[in-house]
Amino acid sequence: MTAQGAIAESALRQADRAPGIDADPFHVGPSMARVMSSLAGQPDAVLQAQGDLWKRYVELWHFAARRAMGETAEPVATPGKGDKRFNAPDWTNNPVFDVIKQSYLITSDWMNGLVTRAGDVDPMSRRRVEFFTRMLTDALSPSNFLASNPEALREAMSSQGQSLVRGMENFAADIARGGGQLAISQTDYEQFEIGVNVATAPGKVIFQNEIIQLIQFTPTTETVHEIPIVIFPPWINKFYILDLRPENSMIRWLTGQGFTVFVASWVNPDGRLADLTFEDYMRLGIYEGTAAAMKQAGVDRVNTVGYCIGGTLLSATLAHMAAKGDSRIASATFFAAQQDFSEAGDLLLFTSEEWLSDLEKQMEAGGGVLAGQAMADTFNMLRSNDLIWSFFVSNYLLGKEPKPFDLLFWNADQTRMPRTLHLYYLRRFYGDNALARGELELDGVKLDLGQVKTPVYVQSSKEDHIAPARSVYRGARLFGGPTTFTLSGSGHIAGVINAPVAKKYQHWTHDTLPESLEAWQAGAAETPGSWWPHWAEWLKSRSGAQVPARDPSAGPLPALEDAPGSYVKVTS
């Protein structure tokens, strides 16, 4: 009854949407045709692949036979490092499920490996087929189905079926939350409230325009460095990734180091802002944001930080300022930010004209903005086993309630994207790589990163799947001034938000920027723990003398409201 109700509600909620089924929703058909055509012309390679598959299955049968006779045997296939799908003991202890697991791993390895054998295929077509073949094999994992998941079966039997009832109730709730489409819960969203237990660093909103609120945070030291920091987070997400909990808050840590900290909190746009441009975000965001911070702090220059797409905007603005002779930015730091998109990772696959045409239609239907859930779905697909299927199994097959997790609450709190800005960004940066090639123009000014002489600190993360380290490194070499590059452990979020108190991961530093990331790594020195202290020392040397700490309520700009402000509380 719960299942029928959920499906009926989904159908009713989508009744006013355009009918029809897209036979190729991921636009992989043409690329798949090219790969298959290439393989058809390589019969020897295909036969070898088939032979390898047959050989591994024979080895699996021998393994199963030896186990059936009570012998100990080494498995033929084992999950990769970090693959948590088969952690339950029954996947190894039960011979039947062990064979199911290994059979799946053998077949999925074969399918993914077959694509790499295709020759004479353009690299982007090959990558597209590789990515969506991996998505397919991930979706078909036996762990995702009740009948072939021993942990789910055991839970169903021990709970007398109640786990399945709870799972279907969770499913129905997620259908309702997604407005008729499945929006898989990743955490208990009711346990968090912005300004109450996340985004709690004290401060004041001291400036506001149509796209940003500028927050000045309360100092925690008696004196501060003269030159303040202005941070521009990505507008795809909300700024409080920098302030989740007091113990891992970068904002609190920076104020504790004696810096005056300003952060731009981007608006969550609706249809009224659909036609905002990249130039608007540069002018209203960075130009007006830094001007307000300088006026409030009583200085003529600031240090800046750009995170992810906020860093891409900051890079373009630095080139624009260089052309205009504007020297207000004393230094620029980039967290996981790209300037050269030629090796931008799997997000490139979502920037073909077919995808962009679909996005444009979605945004037209959405009143000129792209829904926040659409952005979340795209990022989740990049790590589907961790961010989709693990929750599918836990929520629906095991009937568990998602655990409270502030990072996943933030991850789900996506913002909308205005149509003109978003399409321009995807086409000109991801599609054309115009900034790196020196072909980008903003406000009639042709941008050249080589003319940027501002001291630059570039942070990248070794396992970043959104801004890959190689891509970030290529961008670091484009700047014309002194550039420091640091590589941290972990990924796009944990690699950046890694407070020293956690004593996690490591980072690598090097005094020069050789031609390739591999050459840089060969000569880099590894240091355990967070990269924040290394950056702070670099920043302090460019932040001037000590001055009395600045009270956000006592500056020339009136305090408009308490931090974290109202823009960040607008939900999609």
N, C-alpha and C positions, 0 to 999 in steps of 0.2 A: 504493500500500500504506500509506503514511504517513497519507493522507487517510482511508482506510477505518478504520485503527486509531484515529485521533482521534475519528471519528464514533461508532465502536463503544464506545469508552471513555466518551464523553459520554452515550450511551444507557444504558450499564450503571450509571453513577454516578447517573443521574436516574430509575432504574427504580422506586425506592420513593417517588417524588414523585407528587402527585396528577395524574392524566392530564387531558387536555383542552386546548383552545386558546382563549384569550381573544380574542374578535373585536375588542375595543377596549381593549387593554392600557393606553393612555394616556388613556382616558376623555375623548376629544375628540369622540365621536359627537354628543352633544346640542348642543354648541357649534357643531359643523360644520353640523348641521341648521338651526340658527338663522341662521347666516351664509348658507347656500345659499338658505334661504327669503327672506332679505332681498334677495339678488342676483336671485332670480326675480322679485321685485317691482320691479326696476330694469332693465328690458330695455335702455333707452338707455345706461346705464352699462356694461352687459355688452357691448353692440354696440361701444361706443367702445373698450373694452379689447381686444376681438377685432380691431378695426380697427388699433389700435396695434401689436398683435402681428404682424399680417399686414404692416404697413408695415415693421417692423424686419426681418422675414424677407426681404422684397423687397430691402431695403438690404444684407442679408447676401449674397444671391445676386449682387447687383451687385458687391459687394466681392470675392467669390470669382471672379467672371468677370474682373475687372480683374487680380487676382493671376495668374490662369491665362494671361493675355496678357502677363505680365511687367511690368505697371504697378505703381506704388506706390499704396497706398490706405490711408486711415485706417480702423482697425477700428470696427465698429459697436458692439461691447460689449467692455468691458475689466474685469478683476477689480477689486474694491474694494481700498481701502488696507488693507494687512496680510493680504490673501488670498494665501497661499503655495502654494495647490494647483497653480497653473499656472506655477511659476517655471522649470521645465525649458525649455531653449531650443526644443525641438521643438514645444512648444505654440504658439509664434509662427512659427518658421522653416518648419515643415512645413505646407503649405496645407491638407491634409486635417484634421490635428489642430487647426489654428487655427479652421477652420469648426466642428468638433465643439465646441470650447471656447466659441466665441461663440454657437452655437446653444443650448448649455446655459445660458449666462448670460442670454440673451434670454428663454428659457422660464421659468427660475427667477424672474427679475425679474417676469415677467408673473404667475406663480402667486402670488407673495407680494404683489404690488401689487393683485391682484384682491380679496384679502381686505380690504384697507384701504378698498375702495370700498363695502363693505356698510354700509348705514345702518340705523338703528333696531335696533342690536344692543348689548346691554349690554357695557360696556368689558371685563369679565373674559372673556366669551365670545369677543370679538374677539381679545384678547391670547392666549387659549389656542389659537385656530385659527392665528393668526399664528406663534406659537412652533412648533407642531407641523408647520405647512406648511414653515417654514424647516428643521426637522429632516429632513423628507422630502426637500426639494430638496438639502440637504447630502448626504444619504445617496446620492442618485441622481447625484451628480457623476461625470462620465466619468473623473475621476482615480482613482475607487475601483474600477475594473474593469480587469482585465488587457488585454482586447481594445481598450480605448479609452484606455489610458495609454501614451504613447510612451516614457516613461522606463522603465517596467516591461518593455515589449517589447524595448527596446534592451538592457536588462540581461539579459533571458532569452536573447537571441541571443548576446550577447558571452560569457556564462558557459556556453553550451551547455546551458541549462536548469537549471544548478545553483542559480541564484537562486530558482527556483520550488521546488526540493527543500528548500532552506534555509527558505524561507517556510512550507512546509507543516510542517516540523519545528518552527518557532517557533509555528505555530498549534496543533500537538499539545501542545507544552509549556504553552501558555497555557490550553488546555482542562484539562489535568491540574492546573495551579496553581489554576484556578477551581473545582475539584471537579466537573467535568462541564459547567460553564458557561464561556463565553469571558471571560477576564479579560486584556485586552490589556496586555502589558508596556509600560510607559512609560520604563523605565530598567533598567540592570543592577543588580538588587537585591542581588546577591552582593558588590558592591563597597563596601557601606556597612554599618557596625555602630555601633549607638548606644553612645556613650561612648568609641568608638575613633576614628572620623573624622567623626562628627556628634555634637552635644550633648557637647562636650568641655570647656566652661568649668568650672574646678574649683570645688568647693563641697561642702556637706554637707546631707543631709536631716536637719532638726532637729525635725520634727513630722510626725505621720502619723495619719490616722483612716481611716475606711472609704472615703472618696472622694478625699482629696488626700494627697500628700506635699508638704510645704513645704520648698523648697530654699533655703538661704542660700549665696550665691556668695562666693568668696574675694575680698577687696578687693585692688586693685592700686595704691592710693595710701596714703600714710602717714596722712592724715586723711580723714574722710568727713563729709558733711552729717548733722546730728543725726537728722533725720526720714528713715526708710528708705522704699524703694519696695516695694510688694507687687503683683506682676503676676498677673492672672487671665486666662490664655489661653482660647480656646474649648475646651470638652470634646469637641467634634466632631473635633478634631485634637489632636496632641500638641505640647507646649510648645516643642520644639526648633526650630520655625520661627524662634524668637528666637535660636538658637545653632547654625546650620548649619555655618558655617566661621568661623575666628577673624577673618577680614577683614570679614565682614558680620554678625557676631554683635552684636545689640543688647545682649545681656547683658554681653558684654565691654566694649562701648563705654560703657555706663552705669557700670560699675565704674571704668572709666578716667576718668570725669567726676567721681568722688568720691562716688558714691552707694552706700549699702548696698542690695543687690538681693536680694529674695526672689521666688520664682516658685512658683505652685501647679502641681504636676504631677497632673492628674486621673487617677483610676483608669480602666482600661479594663473596664467593668462586664460581669459575666456574669449569668446568670439569678437568682443570689442577690440581686442589687440591682435586680431588675425593677420593684419598687414604690417606689423612691426618688422623691420629689416635688421640685418646684421649691423648696419651702420647705426641704427637706433640703439641697439644694445651696447655698441661701442661708446656712443655719445652719452646716452642716459645712464649707462652702467658705469663704465670705467672713467670717462672724462668727468662726469658730474659726481660720481662717488669719490674719486680722489680729491676733487676740488673741495667737496664738503669736509672730508677728513682733514685736509690741510688747513682750512679755515677754523675748524673746531680745535685743532691742536696748535694753531699759531705757527705753522712751519710752511716752507715753500717747496717741500718735496716729501715723498713718502716711499716706503718699501712696499712692494706688492707681492701677492701670491695668487696664482691661478691654478685651480684644481680641475683636471680633466678638460671638458669643453670650455670651462672658465679660463683655463690656461691657453687654449687656442685663441679665444677672444683677446686675452691679454697680449699674446704674441703679436697678433695683427695690429693691436692698438700701439704697441711699442714701435712697430715699423711705421705706423701712421705718424706717431709723435716724432720719430727720427726725421721723417721727411718734412715735418712742420717746424722743426727746431725746438720742440717742447721737451724740456729736461726735468719735468716734475717727478719722474720715477727714479729714485736713487738705486734701487736694485729690484730684480724680479726673480721670484722663485716659482717653479712649476712642479706640481704634484701630478704624476701620471698623465701628462698633457702632451698632445701631439701637434707638431707643425708639419711634418712630412708624413703623408698618408699612404705612401707607396707600399708599406708593409704593415698596414693598420689592423691586421688580424681578421677574424671571421665577421666582424661587423661590415666589412667591405661587401660581403655577399648580399647584404640587405640594401644596397645602394644602386642596383641595376635600374634601368629605366622602367622595367616591368614592376619592380617593387615600388619605385617612386610614383608610378601611375596609380597603383593601388592605394598608396598613402595619401595621394592627393584626393582620391575619391572618398577615403575615410574622413579626411579633414573637411571636405565640403559637406559631407553628411553630418559631421559633428559641429557645424557652425563656424568652421574656419580654424579649428584647433584639433590636434591629435590627442586622443584620450590618454590619460596617464597609464591605464591598464595596457594599452598597446605597447608603450615603451617598456613596461615591466615584462610583458610577454617576450619581447625581443631579447632582453638581457637574460631572462630565464632560459631561453633556448640555447644560449651559449654554454650553459652548464646544466643541461637538462636532467642528468642523473641526480645532481645535488639539489637543484631548485625546483624541479617538477616531480620526477618519479619517486624520490624518497618521501615526499609529502603525500603523493598519491597512495603509496603503500601504507604509510603510517596512518593517514586520516581515514581512508576508506576500507582497506583490507584488514587492518588491525584495529580500526575503530578508536584510535587514540585522539585525544585533544592536543592540538599544537601547543608546545611549551612557550611561555613568555620569553622573547628574545628581542632586545631593543634594536639590534642591527637589522633583523628581518622586518620589524615594524617600520623602520626607516626605509628599507628597501621597497616595501609595498606602498609607501607614501609618495608615489610618483606625481610629478607635475604634468600639466598639459603643455603641448608645443604649438606655438603660433605658426600658421601655415607658411607664410612667406619666408620667415627666418629659417624654419626647419628645412624646407626644400632647398633653399640657397646653401645652407650648411652642408647638406648631404651631397648636393651636386658639385659645388665649387671646391670643397675640401676633400671629401672622400672620393667623389667621382673624378674631378679634374686635377686634384693635388695642386691647386693654383697657388697657394701660399708658398709652398716649397719651390715651385718653379718660377716664382717672381712674376706671376701673371695676374695676381689678385689686385683689384682696385676697390678702395673704399673712399667714398666722398670725392671721387675724381683723382685720388692719389694712388699711384702704383706702389705697392709695398715690396720692400726689399729687406729681409731679415739681416742681411749682411751689413746693413747700415746701422743696425742696433748695437750701440757700444756700451749699453747699460750692463753692469755686472749681473750675471745670470747663474742661478743654482737650479739644476735639473735633477729631480728625483724620479726614479723609475723602479718598478717592482719586477723581480725575476719571473714570477708566475702570472703576471698580468695578462688576462685574455681579452681585455678591452683596449688597452693602450700597451701593446707588446713592447718589451724592453728594446728590441732592435729598432722598432719604429720611433720610440722616444729618443734613442741615441742619435738616429739620423737627424732628427729635428734639432738636437742640441748643437750639432756641428754647423748649423746654418747661421747662428748668431755671430755678429762681427766683433763682439767684445769678449772680455774674460768670462769663461764658462766653466763651472764646476759640475761634474756629473757624479751622481751617487746611485748605486743599485742596492735596493733592499730586498730582503727575503719576502716570501708570500706574494699576495696578489693585489688587485686594484684597490681594495679597501683595507684589508689587514696589513698590507705592505706600507700604506700611508699612515693609517691610524694605529700606531704601535707605540704606546706610551712607554718611556724608559722603565717605569716601575714594574711593568709586566715581565721584563727580562726575557723577551721572546725574539726569535728569529735572529737575523744578523744583517750587516750591510757591508758593502764594498766601496772603497774609495780609490782614486787614482789622480795624479797631478796633471795628467795630460789627456788629450782626446785624439787617440790614433784613428786610423781610417775606419775600423770596424769595431763593433761591440766585442767580438771575440778577441781582438787584439787588446782592447781595453781590459777585458776580464783576465787575460793572461798576466797582466802586470799589476792588477788591483790588489789591494790589501784588505783582508777580511777582518771585521771587528764584530764580536758578539753583541747582540742587543739592538736597541732602537737607533735609527739614524738621526733622531731629533737633536741630540746634543751636538753632533757634528754640524748640523745646519745652524743651530743657535749660535755657535761660535762664529761661523761665517757671517751670520746676520748681525751679530753684535758689533763686529768690526766695521759695519756699514750703517750703523744706527745712531751715531753721534754721542755726545756727552750725556751725563745724567741730569735730569731736570725734575722738579717736584711732580709727583703723580697727578694725573689729570682726572678730575671728577667729571663723569659724563653729564651730570646735572648742572655743572658750573661753567660750561663753555659758552662761546658766543652764539651757538645754535641751540634753540630751545629743545628740551626733551619732549618728544611727541608721545611716547608711551614706553612702558617697561619692555625690556627684552623678554622673550624672543620676538616681540612684535606681532602684528596681525597678519602679514603676508604669509608667514610660514604656517599659519593655522588653517589656511584655505585648502580644503580637500578637493580632489578631482572627482 
